[in-house]
Structure formats: C-alpha cells, structure tokens
Amino acid sequence: MSLSIKDFSFSEIMAKAEELRKKWNSISWQPAPEGFLAKNEFAPLIGTICDEKINSDDAWDFPEWLHSKIGTFELSKLLVVDYSKELEDFLKDKWPKGMRENEKQEYIKKTSKAIKDALNFFCEKKKTPVTMFENRPYKALEVYFMLRRIAGIGPKKANMITRDFIYRSLGITKSHAWFDQIKRKLPNFKVEDGNFLDMPIDIHVIKVFNRLFGRKYPSIKGWRSELPNHVQDILAFSKLAFPDLPIKLDQIFWTVGREYCHERNPDCARCLIAEICESAGNK
C-alpha cells in the first residue's frame, strides 16, 4: 500500500524528525580543500554556474582548466573568452552517460551565455564576487537576493550558496572557496539568521521524503510531477527536524538520495536512514 505523510500522526512524524536530527553529524559533509578555486575571485562563480546537468567534479574543475588555457583570470580577459568553444573542448570526453546531443548543445548554449552575462554584470558594477559584499554581517535573505541578481544564479543555487555561507559562518564547515576569499578581505563578513532560509528542494529531496513516508512512484517523471504538492509538507518537516537551521535537512536528503536512494534498485541495506524509512526493503 502506498502511504503519504497524512497517514501519520504528529508524534510519528516528530519521531522521524528527531531521528534525522540525531543523524545529521554522521551524514553531513566537509568539503575538500578548495585549491585553485580559493585563489581567484571569479573561479567559484564560474564553477557554480557550470554545476548543472553535468558531473559536479567536472563543473568545479572547469575554472582551473580554463585558467591553464588562457593563463589569467583577470576580468578583462575573461570577458573575451568564447565559452561555447571552451566548454565544448573541456567536456568532449566528460559528458554524463546517456545525455543526448541536443541536451549537450542546450547546456553549452545556456551555460556559456550565463557565464558571459555574469561577468558583464560585475564589469558594469565595477565589482567582483568578493567586493560585491561589505565588511559587515549580513542577513541570510539579503545574501540570497543579492546572489539572485547574478546571471546563472537561479533560486536553488542562490539558496545553496547562502546555505554554505551560513555553514561557514557558524564553523559547521571548515572551508568554502567563495566565502573564505570574502572573509580574508572583509573580516567582519558573516551570514546570520539562517533559520529564515528554507531548504532547497530538488529531485533527491522529493524522492527521499516520499519514500521516508512510504509513498512510491515508478519513475523520475512521477517524482517531478509531485513537486508542487509536497513543497509545503517538506518545508514544514524541515522546521520540525532542524528548527535552528531547517536547511540542514537538505544535506541528509541529498546525501541519501544520491548515494543510496536510487530511482531504481535503492540500496536500502546500506542506507543511513533505512530504520526509519517506511519504504526500506520494498522494491
């Protein structure tokens, strides 16, 4: 039988939220040392814009690869790069398996335009991704809306960058290439009031949330079609699980969704939240 959150009492829902809260430290991540990304103000921006529909590691490797080709990351030089050509060259043997040719061309077209538009934005403002901020504390939602002005930074990316800035401000994570560059120049910079920032919602979040409460769908298309129906339930549940920082729930659901809760043949035997999941073991 397929269940949903409305089939559970509040005490049962709260019990799942409490168990997830206990597990957060064992599931949360620490980013790897940032290397090249931490040495140039525009490198994290370009990596962020690229990080969509391709392998994340490849997206974040592109700035360093580009630097090795053009020899500089000065804004004036970045503005004249043919990003369509460079992305095509960089990704020729790195495309995700099964990605169709039209999807590849759409990615190159969209991403190259977003990079160029973002760089033009900073050129016009006479700012960089570091100097766009001032030497003071910021509210989380102020940072979110500042980031939304940049081409290629949609709602989800703005939310995730803001979340990462909050984690770094609180010492939850030990490094972040963009944040750390800001902090070195602007020592009073930090991001506060993270409890007002809702968690980002993607396909992994929808999938894990539904399976956690025993609701199953046959395909990824099915999960996506349910997005509008579950946004408010997921946001409310995140506040139960992590009232101080509801965005923390995203880290659990993203990790579980990517590593264990596959669309087909989920790895329930190794899943970190299997004991509280109503779908565990039910293929």
C-alpha positions, 0 to 999 in steps of 0.5 A: 500500500502506498502511504503519504505523510497524512497517514501519520500522526504528529508524534510519528512524524516528530519521531522521524524528525528527531531521528534525522536530527540525531543523524545529521553529524554522521551524514553531513559533509566537509568539503575538500580543500578548495585549491585553485578555486580559493585563489581567484575571485571569479573561479567559484562563480564560474564553477557554480554556474557550470554545476548543472546537468553535468558531473559536479567534479567536472563543473568545479574543475572547469575554472582551473582548466580554463585558467591553464588555457588562457593563463589569467583570470583577470576580468578583462580577459575573461570577458573575451573568452568564447565559452561555447568553444571552451566548454565544448573542448573541456567536456568532449570526453566528460559528458554524463552517460546517456545525455543526448546531443541536443541536451549537450548543445542546450547546456553549452548554449545556456551555460556559456551565455550565463557565464558571459552575462555574469561577468558583464554584470560585475564589469558594469558594477565595477565589482567582483564576487568578493567586493560585491559584499561589505565588511559587515554581517549580513542577513541570510535573505539579503545574501540570497537576493543579492546572489539572485541578481547574478546571471546563472544564479537561479533560486536553488543555487542562490539558496545553496550558496547562502546555505554554505555561507551560513555553514561557514559562518557558524564553523559547521564547515571548515572551508568554502572557496567563495566565502573564505576569499570574502572573509580574508578581505572583509573580516567582519563578513558573516551570514546570520539568521539562517533559520529564515532560509528554507531548504532547497528542494530538488529531485533527491529531496522529493524522492527521499521524503516520499519514500521516508513516508512510504509513498512510491512512484515508478519513475523520475517523471512521477517524482517531478510531477509531485513537486508542487504538492509536497513543497509545503509538507517538506518545508514544514518537516524541515522546521520540525527536524532542524528548527535552528537551521531547517536547511540542514535537512537538505544535506541528509536528503541529498546525501541519501538520495544520491548515494543510496536512494536510487530511482531504481534498485535503492540500496536500502541495506546500506542506507543511513536512514533505512530504520526509519524509512517506511519504504526500506526493503520494498522494491 
